[in-house]
Amino acid sequence: MSETESGGPNFSFLQGLKMDSLVLEEEWRKNSNGIFCGPLYHTRTSSGEPLDISVCYFDSFFPTGRLRSYYLFGIDSQLGIVARKNSNVDFRENPAIATGRLVTAYKEKGYGTALELVQNDLFQREADQSGELVWVITDRNNELLYIADKEHREEPTDSTRLALEIAKLEHDRWNSIYRRFGGEFHSDRYEPKYLVHYKPKSGKEISMGLIKDCTLERKGNRAVPTLFKFYSNDKEKERVRIERIKQILKIIQPEK
């Protein structure tokens, strides 16, 4: 559950959507030409549920370089947002440093894994276009596992035993996912983390800006792009950009 919080459509999740809405609405208001949409990813969760993942991003510029902010939204078949992730890629660093926060609306649905698989693909495409990138993933699983183990040792009940078993399963699951990305675990007493290094794949890259839709085929804890749809021209690209951003804003704030 690295970078992840899970539960029902809880206060944290709903508040996060509200914050996303405020940020994206403000960016759209300030400069509607400066907010972009990445590919629309079509994939399935580990249980086989279809999930579309929409990507919005914009750049902030500073004297020392730029910061790219990503907003990923997992959309189910009922057009409801069931997972969200905010990420930043700081190109002011060399290599660029990527961090993020993922929140899912429901436990054990596989939504978080699906978003991370898309994030992995996006970061590789960023590296292909802009150079080496390092994804720093804060590993909260160690902390949660430590807490569950401590509580069970202090009060060994069926409830604490179950909580410990769940914590172990989550720890092992996310450990497997990030290691499949090539993540290297760095043990830090206060903030254990994984570092995933991305380098340009010369001759193999497809610019993210050219891709309209991308199908990711699930293969265990990996996802392989198997089908691309490309924009036919700049006019179509601009039309789709506006449509998708407006759709996301509408879903986030359905009362509008």
Secondary structure as GFF3:
##gff-version 3
##sequence-region A 1 256
A	DSSP	beta_strand	4	5	.	.	.	ID=ss1
A	DSSP	alpha_helix	11	30	.	.	.	ID=ss2
A	DSSP	three_ten_helix	32	34	.	.	.	ID=ss3
A	DSSP	beta_strand	35	37	.	.	.	ID=ss4
A	DSSP	beta_strand	40	44	.	.	.	ID=ss5
A	DSSP	beta_strand	50	62	.	.	.	ID=ss6
A	DSSP	beta_strand	65	75	.	.	.	ID=ss7
A	DSSP	beta_strand	81	90	.	.	.	ID=ss8
A	DSSP	beta_strand	96	104	.	.	.	ID=ss9
A	DSSP	alpha_helix	111	130	.	.	.	ID=ss10
A	DSSP	beta_strand	133	138	.	.	.	ID=ss11
A	DSSP	alpha_helix	141	154	.	.	.	ID=ss12
A	DSSP	alpha_helix	158	180	.	.	.	ID=ss13
A	DSSP	beta_strand	184	186	.	.	.	ID=ss14
A	DSSP	beta_strand	193	198	.	.	.	ID=ss15
A	DSSP	three_ten_helix	208	210	.	.	.	ID=ss16
A	DSSP	beta_strand	211	219	.	.	.	ID=ss17
A	DSSP	beta_strand	222	230	.	.	.	ID=ss18
A	DSSP	alpha_helix	234	252	.	.	.	ID=ss19
###
